[in-house]
Amino acid sequence: MITKEATEVAPAPVREAPEPPRSVKHRRAWDEVPRWHVYLPLSIYLVFTIIPFYWILLFALRPAGSTSLVPWPITFDHFEKVWTERAFGTYFENSVYVGLATLVMTTLVALAGGYALARFDFKVKNAFMLALLCSQFVPGALLLVPLFEIFAELKMINSLTSVIIAETVFQLPLSMILISNFIKNVPYSLEEAAWVDGCNRFTAFRIVVLPLLRPGLIAVGSFAFVHSWNHFLFALMFLNNQDKQTIPVGLNTLMSADSVDLGALAAGGIIAAVPVVIVFAFIQKWLITGFSAGAVKG
């Protein structure tokens, strides 16, 4: 006879919860770190970053001879001085022209060369890529003498075209490598499908590939513009007349062996920095996704 006690099911043994993974432990430990351990170092870094910018604004906006730590009363005399008396208006126009021309030429040539490196195979391809990489170790100062000789033979000294060509040549290797990597991320099957639909190679590239390269092209073009905007050596060596100079050379003219006009120098530095800040403010979202350009949502 089966008793009631025999029919009762024994309770299941209680199992201990498994130990959380090591990553979870670390994540919990990080969450328990006091906030000031994070915010204090960041605040110190922010202070050391902001102080130089505030110092430039202070010298640019306070009257000449003032020693106040607050720019009051605010004056724009230094900006007026560098823009009119020091011909910074002309320097600014020349820098914009050189920067935009370098951006366009670098992007177009790098796009064509990058497509060839990404889609075609030829015997010296690996050697050519190695040469492009090695060219990045050559400082720009070593190119001054050969480029000067070439431009002198071509009667291009004291011409903005010489600076544009030099800046483009200097920017092309890295830009071409980056563009080729962006194009490799675009599936080749998309171009093949366009060919089946009746497109030639150029039309398929323009319709299918080029829209996917927009973040990468913006990143490459912005770096080319900023580098040509800030570059000093090529403009100093290839341009002689004052009406041909760019902003970096113009800033150098504000300093002499005997004295330095700190107010004018600070105002000129702000004029030089504002366009770059504006450019990066508008294209920052493209720069963040630039190195993942070519991603396809399917």
Salt bridges, closest charged atoms under 4 A:
GLU19 OE2 - LYS25 NZ 2.51
ASP121 OD1 - LYS125 NZ 3.38
GLU167 OE1 - HIS227 ND1 3.26
GLU167 OE2 - HIS231 ND1 2.85
GLU191 OE2 - ARG119 NE 2.59
ASP261 OD2 - LYS81 NZ 2.53
